[in-house]
Amino acid sequence: MSKWNLIINIGRCENCYNCVIADRDEHVGNDFPGYAAPAAAVGDGPIRILRRVQGSAPMVETTYLPAMCNHCDDAPCIRYAGDAIRKRDDGIVIIDPVKARGRKDIVGSCPYGAIVWNEEQQLPQTWIFDAHLLDQGWRRPRCQQVCPTDVFEAVKADDAEMQRLAAKDGLKVLKPELATKPRVWYRGLERWQTCFIGGSVSANVAGAVECVQGAEVTLYQAGESLATTATDEFGDFRFYNLPEGGGAYRVEVSHAHGSARRDVVLGESLYLGELRLIRAEATVEAAV
């Protein structure tokens, strides 16, 4: 049977908040019996945009992560709440707006923090995949309709087909160690989960300090070469997809203008600053 899934393209999110505003526009003051009671006008919403800032000036990278109910197949909230929450045959999780009334304890049952408390209605609420619209024949939830950069993609597919798509496109889910089987998938999740080491290469050329394009930069760990890249037109380089708290690394740079190296310990993403190339003969002269 085909079920609803949502694919989120992390690299395309620009933090415009259109999805957050559209969800509030759809639900604040609007009652959808059987789906959701009116959402609160103030307070936390069921769609959040999380932010991660890496590096330091001038090499700073910001990643935005839209987060909401994952509509898990093995949802902890359902195991906890009993008949106050149900999972539809099409994969969508619904918090019953009648049976869940007064159940503030349900908020803490979601390990993703995707359930919010509506004080006005005395209800736990979450993102319902706009099931009330899908049941009317719509093919896209509001977040997808309003997104200017195509962050969201609703896909209705059977489980086998979705697994093939996930394997083909490298889609991942949040907190896979929980084994909750989410139906919200992320493309480019490594931007959120991993770190980078970057720097800028320069050299003294004809009495002036210039950035160096095309310098070969190699990343080592425990004496083993992990990756090699080249500096861009600004002399910058980056090594991506490194584990947070990855430990000790060495960066070595070589070019016709000379060489440089730097030993670092990676906790969070690092900008190494300027690596000035030194010619071998200059090093010998300095030693003499």
Secondary structure as UniProt FT lines:
FT   STRAND          3..9
FT   HELIX           10..12
FT   HELIX           18..27
FT   TURN            33..35
FT   STRAND          48..56
FT   TURN            57..58
FT   STRAND          59..67
FT   TURN            73..74
FT   HELIX           76..81
FT   HELIX           82..84
FT   STRAND          85..87
FT   TURN            89..90
FT   STRAND          93..95
FT   TURN            97..102
FT   HELIX           104..109
FT   TURN            111..112
FT   STRAND          116..118
FT   TURN            119..122
FT   STRAND          123..125
FT   TURN            129..130
FT   HELIX           131..134
FT   TURN            135..137
FT   HELIX           142..146
FT   TURN            148..149
FT   STRAND          152..157
FT   HELIX           159..169
FT   HELIX           176..178
FT   STRAND          184..187
FT   HELIX           190..193
FT   STRAND          195..205
FT   TURN            206..207
FT   STRAND          208..211
FT   TURN            213..214
FT   STRAND          216..221
FT   TURN            222..223
FT   STRAND          224..230
FT   TURN            233..234
FT   STRAND          236..242
FT   TURN            244..245
FT   STRAND          247..255
FT   TURN            256..257
FT   STRAND          258..266
FT   STRAND          270..276
FT   HELIX           280..287
//
